[in-house]
Each structure stands twice: as structure tokens, then as C-alpha cells.
Amino acid sequence: MAMESVFIVVVVGLTSAGAYVLGITRLGFSKSGLWLALGKACECVGLTLIFCVLNLAVAMFAILVMRSLSGRFVSLYIASDTTFFMLSWLQALALQSWREGSRRHHTSEPYDSELLHRQP
């Protein structure tokens, strides 16, 4: 592994360990909640990859359509911009948050109303 890669892994490892210690000692986070958070992070990575593939496919299709309609050469390298990856990540975060909010809203409403209107 190159020295730069080792450096990046060490820095990320240190900040992750620091965040773990801070979360447990100062913020009162549970140790078991970390596994749920890691699961959500993996879910977000998967959604990011899905959005990356979809954005790349749409970009390539649009470029090929522009080529055929204009008769001019349009490079596919336009679709390799790293901005697509960052925006795909934001799309994934938004979709994940939207889904979580919708789940809480749909599952809590009947449960809350059932508790409020329950007769002994």
C-alpha cells in the first residue's frame, strides 16, 4: 500500500476512534447503536452507487442523443466528472432521510392514535 493510502487510513481511523469515544463518554450514545449507524451508512453507500449508475446512464444517453441530433462530436468524458458522484451521494442521503421520515410518520401515526384512544 502506498504511503498516502496508509496516511489516509490512519487519519480516518483516528478520527473515527475519537468520534466513538466522544459519542460514548460525552454524548451518551449507546454502543449497540453504532451497529445500527454502520448499517445505515452501508445502506447509504448502496444507494449512492445506484444513483451513480443511474446518473451515468442518463448522462451517456443524453450525450449520445446530442451527438445524433447535432451531428457534432460530444465527448463521453463529460459524464466522468466527480460532481456526479457527490450529487449522487446527496441524492442517496435525501432519499434515505425521506424514507426514514416516511416510515416513522406511517408507523407512529396509527400507534400514537391507538394509544391515545384506547379504552381500559
Order of alpha helices (4+ residues) and beta strands (2+ residues): alpha-alpha-alpha
